[in-house]
C-alpha cells in the first residue's frame, strides 16, 4: 500500500505549508483483523497535520490510497451512539431550509448503510446513495435505499443524472474530510444540482482541535480539518456561496454547511461572519492552538504511563474500553500497546477482532462481570466516558477501577 505526500493545499492550491501537529504514525485505524489474520503485519502511514500559510486550512500531510481504506470498510452509521437520532433531526431541518417538496431528489455521497437517506425517504423524498464500501452499499440497496457502490466522480454524477434526473439536494456527511480532492468532488456536485439546488455537508469542525483536544478524530480517513473561513474562500473560487452553517457537538464538534450556486443570491446568515470572527479570535489559522494541543497530549501521555506502569509492576492487569478507528490513534500516540492486555467494546461487530498493528483482542464488556476481569480499565473512547461509567457501574461496585484519560487523567 502507498500514501501520497501533500504537495499543495487541497483548498486553495497554495504551496506554503507548515507542520503544526506531529502524531505517531499508525496503520489504517479501522483495519481491525479477524483471528486468522491478526498476526498480519500492516503498513504504517504518517499522521502529521500541516497548515496552509495562505488560507489557514489544516490537513494531513499524506493521503492513504482510498481503495485500501474503504473497499472493505466495516463502520456503519447505526453503530455510533446517538447518530441515527441526530440524522432524523438533520433530515427534518434540511428539508425545511430549502423548502423541499415531496418527490424531490436527494443524493447522498458516502451514504453508508442508508440511515440518513431512510430519514429523507420517510419525509416523502426520492433518494439515491453513493458509497464505495461494497458490502455496506449492497446491504443498503437490499434494504430499499438505491445505492451505487463507487466513489463519487463526474462519471457517477452523469450516471445519476441519466437515471434519476438532477438533484434538488446533495448531502455529504462526514465525507468532505475524507476525500483526497474536495475540489473535484464539489465540481461533480455542481454538475448534478438543479440551478436552485443546495449542497449540504456535515464535517468535523476545527474547534475540536483548536479548543477541545479531540485529537482522536485525527486518522487517515480524515484528510482535511475544516474551519469556516477557508471554506468560504474555497467555495467562492468555484462559483458557489456558503450561505448558512449550523454547529453541533456530533462527533466532537461538527459544522453543517449550506452551499448554493452564486447565481441564486441567497442571503448569508449572520452566524457565518460571527463564526469567522470567532475563529480569528481563537487563532484557528495560526500554529499556536495546535502547539498547545501537542503540549497537552505530551502531559497526558506521561500521566497515563506513570499509572499504567505502576499497575503492571504491582502485578495488576489493565484493559482499554473502546475499539473505534480513533482508538488506534490513541493507542499509538500514547504508546499503550504493551500496557493493556485487551480492548472492550459494546459493538458486536468489533468483538473477536484484533486491533490494527498491535493485535490487541477485542472482547465484549461481559468480561467485567467475570472472575477474570481486569483490575483497571482505561476509557479510550473518552468522549463517551460518562455513558460507559453508567452502563458498567457494576464493575465499580465489585471493586474495579476506571481510568479517565481526557479532559484530565483521573482514576
C-alpha positions, 0 to 999 in steps of 0.5 A, spaced: 500 500 500 502 507 498 500 514 501 501 520 497 505 526 500 501 533 500 504 537 495 499 543 495 493 545 499 487 541 497 483 548 498 486 553 495 492 550 491 497 554 495 504 551 496 506 554 503 505 549 508 507 548 515 507 542 520 503 544 526 501 537 529 506 531 529 502 524 531 505 517 531 504 514 525 499 508 525 496 503 520 489 504 517 485 505 524 479 501 522 483 495 519 481 491 525 483 483 523 479 477 524 483 471 528 486 468 522 489 474 520 491 478 526 498 476 526 498 480 519 503 485 519 500 492 516 503 498 513 504 504 517 502 511 514 504 518 517 499 522 521 502 529 521 497 535 520 500 541 516 497 548 515 496 552 509 500 559 510 495 562 505 488 560 507 489 557 514 486 550 512 489 544 516 490 537 513 494 531 513 500 531 510 499 524 506 493 521 503 492 513 504 490 510 497 482 510 498 481 503 495 485 500 501 481 504 506 474 503 504 473 497 499 472 493 505 470 498 510 466 495 516 463 502 520 456 503 519 452 509 521 447 505 526 453 503 530 455 510 533 451 512 539 446 517 538 447 518 530 441 515 527 437 520 532 441 526 530 440 524 522 432 524 523 433 531 526 438 533 520 433 530 515 427 534 518 431 541 518 434 540 511 428 539 508 425 545 511 431 550 509 430 549 502 423 548 502 423 541 499 417 538 496 415 531 496 418 527 490 424 531 490 431 528 489 436 527 494 443 524 493 447 522 498 455 521 497 458 516 502 451 514 504 453 508 508 448 503 510 442 508 508 440 511 515 440 518 513 437 517 506 431 512 510 430 519 514 429 523 507 425 517 504 420 517 510 419 525 509 416 523 502 423 524 498 426 520 492 433 518 494 439 515 491 446 513 495 453 513 493 458 509 497 464 505 495 464 500 501 461 494 497 458 490 502 455 496 506 452 499 499 449 492 497 446 491 504 443 498 503 440 497 496 437 490 499 434 494 504 430 499 499 435 505 499 438 505 491 445 505 492 451 505 487 457 502 490 463 507 487 466 513 489 463 519 487 466 522 480 463 526 474 462 519 471 457 517 477 454 524 477 452 523 469 450 516 471 445 519 476 443 524 472 441 519 466 437 515 471 434 519 476 434 526 473 438 532 477 438 533 484 434 538 488 439 536 494 446 533 495 448 531 502 455 529 504 456 527 511 462 526 514 465 525 507 468 532 505 474 530 510 475 524 507 476 525 500 483 526 497 480 532 492 474 536 495 475 540 489 473 535 484 468 532 488 464 539 489 465 540 481 461 533 480 456 536 485 455 542 481 454 538 475 448 534 478 444 540 482 438 543 479 440 551 478 436 552 485 439 546 488 443 546 495 449 542 497 449 540 504 455 537 508 456 535 515 464 535 517 468 535 523 469 542 525 476 545 527 474 547 534 475 540 536 482 541 535 483 548 536 479 548 543 477 541 545 483 536 544 479 531 540 485 529 537 482 522 536 478 524 530 485 525 527 486 518 522 487 517 515 480 517 513 480 524 515 484 528 510 482 535 511 480 539 518 475 544 516 474 551 519 469 556 516 473 561 513 477 557 508 471 554 506 468 560 504 474 562 500 474 555 497 467 555 495 467 562 492 473 560 487 468 555 484 462 559 483 458 557 489 456 561 496 456 558 503 450 561 505 448 558 512 452 553 517 449 550 523 454 547 529 453 541 533 457 537 538 456 530 533 462 527 533 466 532 537 464 538 534 461 538 527 459 544 522 453 543 517 454 547 511 449 550 506 452 551 499 448 554 493 450 556 486 452 564 486 447 565 481 441 564 486 443 570 491 441 567 497 442 571 503 448 569 508 446 568 515 449 572 520 452 566 524 457 565 518 461 572 519 460 571 527 463 564 526 469 567 522 470 572 527 470 567 532 475 563 529 480 569 528 479 570 535 481 563 537 487 563 532 484 557 528 489 559 522 495 560 526 500 554 529 499 556 536 492 552 538 495 546 535 502 547 539 498 547 545 494 541 543 501 537 542 503 540 549 497 537 552 497 530 549 505 530 551 502 531 559 497 526 558 501 521 555 506 521 561 500 521 566 497 515 563 504 511 563 506 513 570 499 509 572 499 504 567 506 502 569 505 502 576 499 497 575 503 492 571 509 492 576 504 491 582 502 485 578 495 488 576 492 487 569 489 493 565 484 493 559 482 499 554 474 500 553 473 502 546 475 499 539 473 505 534 478 507 528 480 513 533 482 508 538 488 506 534 490 513 534 490 513 541 493 507 542 499 509 538 500 516 540 500 514 547 504 508 546 499 503 550 500 497 546 504 493 551 500 496 557 493 493 556 492 486 555 485 487 551 480 492 548 472 492 550 467 494 546 459 494 546 459 493 538 458 486 536 461 487 530 468 489 533 468 483 538 473 477 536 477 482 532 484 484 533 486 491 533 490 494 527 498 493 528 498 491 535 493 485 535 490 487 541 483 482 542 477 485 542 472 482 547 465 484 549 464 488 556 461 481 559 468 480 561 467 485 567 462 481 570 467 475 570 472 472 575 477 474 570 476 481 569 481 486 569 483 490 575 483 497 571 480 499 565 482 505 561 476 509 557 479 510 550 473 512 547 473 518 552 468 522 549 463 517 551 466 516 558 460 518 562 455 513 558 460 507 559 461 509 567 453 508 567 452 502 563 458 498 567 457 501 574 457 494 576 464 493 575 465 499 580 461 496 585 465 489 585 471 493 586 474 495 579 477 501 577 476 506 571 481 510 568 479 517 565 484 519 560 481 526 557 479 532 559 484 530 565 487 523 567 483 521 573 482 514 576 
